[in-house]
Amino acid sequence: MKSYICERVQDVANYVLENKCTVRDVARVYCVSKSTAHKDLSERLPKIDKQLYDKVAIVLTDNWDARYLRGGEATKRKYKG
């Protein structure tokens, strides 16, 4: 794996841990596609730093569990005003 990819993967992972944000948010900040951000976090990170991956996986799981709540709030805002 190229060094710039390894650096990006670690930067993205640290950003997720610091901000507790979603994959889409990370993709916007780092100007990569959502697919690339997801691949960085789910496939590349375990190969680079397993301990960091374990921490990030908790945040991603929380986001996954709460996504229906965010979707419901967006729909509520859309039709409310």
PyMOL commands that place a pseudoatom at each C-alpha (Angstrom):
pseudoatom trace, name=CA, resn=MET, resi=1, chain=A, elem=C, hetatm=0, pos=[0.000, 0.000, 0.000]
pseudoatom trace, name=CA, resn=LYS, resi=2, chain=A, elem=C, hetatm=0, pos=[1.326, 3.445, -0.887]
pseudoatom trace, name=CA, resn=SER, resi=3, chain=A, elem=C, hetatm=0, pos=[2.441, 5.685, 1.942]
pseudoatom trace, name=CA, resn=TYR, resi=4, chain=A, elem=C, hetatm=0, pos=[-0.018, 8.503, 1.173]
pseudoatom trace, name=CA, resn=ILE, resi=5, chain=A, elem=C, hetatm=0, pos=[-2.913, 6.034, 1.424]
pseudoatom trace, name=CA, resn=CYS, resi=6, chain=A, elem=C, hetatm=0, pos=[-1.668, 4.767, 4.803]
pseudoatom trace, name=CA, resn=GLU, resi=7, chain=A, elem=C, hetatm=0, pos=[-1.419, 8.335, 6.071]
pseudoatom trace, name=CA, resn=ARG, resi=8, chain=A, elem=C, hetatm=0, pos=[-4.910, 9.177, 4.817]
pseudoatom trace, name=CA, resn=VAL, resi=9, chain=A, elem=C, hetatm=0, pos=[-6.380, 6.065, 6.419]
pseudoatom trace, name=CA, resn=GLN, resi=10, chain=A, elem=C, hetatm=0, pos=[-4.887, 6.942, 9.795]
pseudoatom trace, name=CA, resn=ASP, resi=11, chain=A, elem=C, hetatm=0, pos=[-5.931, 10.591, 9.467]
pseudoatom trace, name=CA, resn=VAL, resi=12, chain=A, elem=C, hetatm=0, pos=[-9.485, 9.576, 8.587]
pseudoatom trace, name=CA, resn=ALA, resi=13, chain=A, elem=C, hetatm=0, pos=[-9.645, 7.137, 11.503]
pseudoatom trace, name=CA, resn=ASN, resi=14, chain=A, elem=C, hetatm=0, pos=[-8.396, 9.734, 13.973]
pseudoatom trace, name=CA, resn=TYR, resi=15, chain=A, elem=C, hetatm=0, pos=[-10.880, 12.270, 12.620]
pseudoatom trace, name=CA, resn=VAL, resi=16, chain=A, elem=C, hetatm=0, pos=[-13.735, 9.812, 13.167]
pseudoatom trace, name=CA, resn=LEU, resi=17, chain=A, elem=C, hetatm=0, pos=[-12.623, 9.174, 16.747]
pseudoatom trace, name=CA, resn=GLU, resi=18, chain=A, elem=C, hetatm=0, pos=[-12.230, 12.869, 17.574]
pseudoatom trace, name=CA, resn=ASN, resi=19, chain=A, elem=C, hetatm=0, pos=[-15.509, 14.006, 16.028]
pseudoatom trace, name=CA, resn=LYS, resi=20, chain=A, elem=C, hetatm=0, pos=[-17.711, 10.893, 16.270]
pseudoatom trace, name=CA, resn=CYS, resi=21, chain=A, elem=C, hetatm=0, pos=[-18.823, 11.614, 12.716]
pseudoatom trace, name=CA, resn=THR, resi=22, chain=A, elem=C, hetatm=0, pos=[-20.254, 9.524, 9.901]
pseudoatom trace, name=CA, resn=VAL, resi=23, chain=A, elem=C, hetatm=0, pos=[-18.506, 8.122, 6.844]
pseudoatom trace, name=CA, resn=ARG, resi=24, chain=A, elem=C, hetatm=0, pos=[-20.208, 10.782, 4.710]
pseudoatom trace, name=CA, resn=ASP, resi=25, chain=A, elem=C, hetatm=0, pos=[-18.868, 13.558, 6.918]
pseudoatom trace, name=CA, resn=VAL, resi=26, chain=A, elem=C, hetatm=0, pos=[-15.339, 12.166, 6.680]
pseudoatom trace, name=CA, resn=ALA, resi=27, chain=A, elem=C, hetatm=0, pos=[-15.624, 11.839, 2.917]
pseudoatom trace, name=CA, resn=ARG, resi=28, chain=A, elem=C, hetatm=0, pos=[-16.613, 15.507, 2.643]
pseudoatom trace, name=CA, resn=VAL, resi=29, chain=A, elem=C, hetatm=0, pos=[-13.760, 16.705, 4.853]
pseudoatom trace, name=CA, resn=TYR, resi=30, chain=A, elem=C, hetatm=0, pos=[-11.079, 14.643, 3.087]
pseudoatom trace, name=CA, resn=CYS, resi=31, chain=A, elem=C, hetatm=0, pos=[-12.495, 15.191, -0.431]
pseudoatom trace, name=CA, resn=VAL, resi=32, chain=A, elem=C, hetatm=0, pos=[-12.839, 11.503, -1.216]
pseudoatom trace, name=CA, resn=SER, resi=33, chain=A, elem=C, hetatm=0, pos=[-15.883, 9.490, -2.186]
pseudoatom trace, name=CA, resn=LYS, resi=34, chain=A, elem=C, hetatm=0, pos=[-18.040, 7.832, 0.439]
pseudoatom trace, name=CA, resn=SER, resi=35, chain=A, elem=C, hetatm=0, pos=[-16.948, 4.474, -0.956]
pseudoatom trace, name=CA, resn=THR, resi=36, chain=A, elem=C, hetatm=0, pos=[-13.270, 5.345, -0.539]
pseudoatom trace, name=CA, resn=ALA, resi=37, chain=A, elem=C, hetatm=0, pos=[-13.794, 6.576, 3.024]
pseudoatom trace, name=CA, resn=HIS, resi=38, chain=A, elem=C, hetatm=0, pos=[-15.695, 3.405, 3.882]
pseudoatom trace, name=CA, resn=LYS, resi=39, chain=A, elem=C, hetatm=0, pos=[-13.034, 1.200, 2.310]
pseudoatom trace, name=CA, resn=ASP, resi=40, chain=A, elem=C, hetatm=0, pos=[-10.332, 3.084, 4.209]
pseudoatom trace, name=CA, resn=LEU, resi=41, chain=A, elem=C, hetatm=0, pos=[-12.089, 2.480, 7.509]
pseudoatom trace, name=CA, resn=SER, resi=42, chain=A, elem=C, hetatm=0, pos=[-13.384, -1.044, 7.001]
pseudoatom trace, name=CA, resn=GLU, resi=43, chain=A, elem=C, hetatm=0, pos=[-10.739, -2.778, 4.873]
pseudoatom trace, name=CA, resn=ARG, resi=44, chain=A, elem=C, hetatm=0, pos=[-7.473, -0.848, 4.964]
pseudoatom trace, name=CA, resn=LEU, resi=45, chain=A, elem=C, hetatm=0, pos=[-7.428, 0.264, 8.596]
pseudoatom trace, name=CA, resn=PRO, resi=46, chain=A, elem=C, hetatm=0, pos=[-7.462, -3.270, 10.106]
pseudoatom trace, name=CA, resn=LYS, resi=47, chain=A, elem=C, hetatm=0, pos=[-4.350, -4.094, 8.068]
pseudoatom trace, name=CA, resn=ILE, resi=48, chain=A, elem=C, hetatm=0, pos=[-2.554, -0.939, 9.211]
pseudoatom trace, name=CA, resn=ASP, resi=49, chain=A, elem=C, hetatm=0, pos=[-3.585, -0.577, 12.863]
pseudoatom trace, name=CA, resn=LYS, resi=50, chain=A, elem=C, hetatm=0, pos=[-5.890, -3.168, 14.416]
pseudoatom trace, name=CA, resn=GLN, resi=51, chain=A, elem=C, hetatm=0, pos=[-6.243, -1.345, 17.753]
pseudoatom trace, name=CA, resn=LEU, resi=52, chain=A, elem=C, hetatm=0, pos=[-7.278, 1.895, 16.061]
pseudoatom trace, name=CA, resn=TYR, resi=53, chain=A, elem=C, hetatm=0, pos=[-9.720, -0.073, 13.922]
pseudoatom trace, name=CA, resn=ASP, resi=54, chain=A, elem=C, hetatm=0, pos=[-11.368, -1.553, 17.015]
pseudoatom trace, name=CA, resn=LYS, resi=55, chain=A, elem=C, hetatm=0, pos=[-12.012, 1.952, 18.379]
pseudoatom trace, name=CA, resn=VAL, resi=56, chain=A, elem=C, hetatm=0, pos=[-13.316, 3.269, 15.045]
pseudoatom trace, name=CA, resn=ALA, resi=57, chain=A, elem=C, hetatm=0, pos=[-15.567, 0.234, 14.624]
pseudoatom trace, name=CA, resn=ILE, resi=58, chain=A, elem=C, hetatm=0, pos=[-17.417, 1.175, 17.815]
pseudoatom trace, name=CA, resn=VAL, resi=59, chain=A, elem=C, hetatm=0, pos=[-18.145, 4.670, 16.465]
pseudoatom trace, name=CA, resn=LEU, resi=60, chain=A, elem=C, hetatm=0, pos=[-19.221, 3.298, 13.083]
pseudoatom trace, name=CA, resn=THR, resi=61, chain=A, elem=C, hetatm=0, pos=[-21.507, 0.758, 14.747]
pseudoatom trace, name=CA, resn=ASP, resi=62, chain=A, elem=C, hetatm=0, pos=[-23.114, 3.503, 16.814]
pseudoatom trace, name=CA, resn=ASN, resi=63, chain=A, elem=C, hetatm=0, pos=[-23.664, 5.538, 13.648]
pseudoatom trace, name=CA, resn=TRP, resi=64, chain=A, elem=C, hetatm=0, pos=[-25.139, 2.507, 11.919]
pseudoatom trace, name=CA, resn=ASP, resi=65, chain=A, elem=C, hetatm=0, pos=[-27.540, 1.908, 14.806]
pseudoatom trace, name=CA, resn=ALA, resi=66, chain=A, elem=C, hetatm=0, pos=[-28.671, 5.547, 14.921]
pseudoatom trace, name=CA, resn=ARG, resi=67, chain=A, elem=C, hetatm=0, pos=[-29.077, 6.149, 11.195]
pseudoatom trace, name=CA, resn=TYR, resi=68, chain=A, elem=C, hetatm=0, pos=[-32.825, 5.545, 11.184]
pseudoatom trace, name=CA, resn=LEU, resi=69, chain=A, elem=C, hetatm=0, pos=[-33.187, 8.270, 13.826]
pseudoatom trace, name=CA, resn=ARG, resi=70, chain=A, elem=C, hetatm=0, pos=[-31.267, 10.772, 11.690]
pseudoatom trace, name=CA, resn=GLY, resi=71, chain=A, elem=C, hetatm=0, pos=[-33.386, 9.845, 8.685]
pseudoatom trace, name=CA, resn=GLY, resi=72, chain=A, elem=C, hetatm=0, pos=[-36.579, 10.332, 10.663]
pseudoatom trace, name=CA, resn=GLU, resi=73, chain=A, elem=C, hetatm=0, pos=[-35.431, 13.744, 11.865]
pseudoatom trace, name=CA, resn=ALA, resi=74, chain=A, elem=C, hetatm=0, pos=[-34.622, 14.822, 8.307]
pseudoatom trace, name=CA, resn=THR, resi=75, chain=A, elem=C, hetatm=0, pos=[-38.077, 13.796, 7.114]
pseudoatom trace, name=CA, resn=LYS, resi=76, chain=A, elem=C, hetatm=0, pos=[-39.677, 15.587, 10.033]
pseudoatom trace, name=CA, resn=ARG, resi=77, chain=A, elem=C, hetatm=0, pos=[-37.791, 18.821, 9.217]
pseudoatom trace, name=CA, resn=LYS, resi=78, chain=A, elem=C, hetatm=0, pos=[-38.630, 18.494, 5.541]
pseudoatom trace, name=CA, resn=TYR, resi=79, chain=A, elem=C, hetatm=0, pos=[-42.382, 18.350, 6.046]
pseudoatom trace, name=CA, resn=LYS, resi=80, chain=A, elem=C, hetatm=0, pos=[-42.596, 20.617, 9.058]
pseudoatom trace, name=CA, resn=GLY, resi=81, chain=A, elem=C, hetatm=0, pos=[-41.483, 23.821, 7.478]
for i in range(1, 81): cmd.bond("trace and resi %d" % i, "trace and resi %d" % (i + 1))
show_as sticks, trace
zoom trace
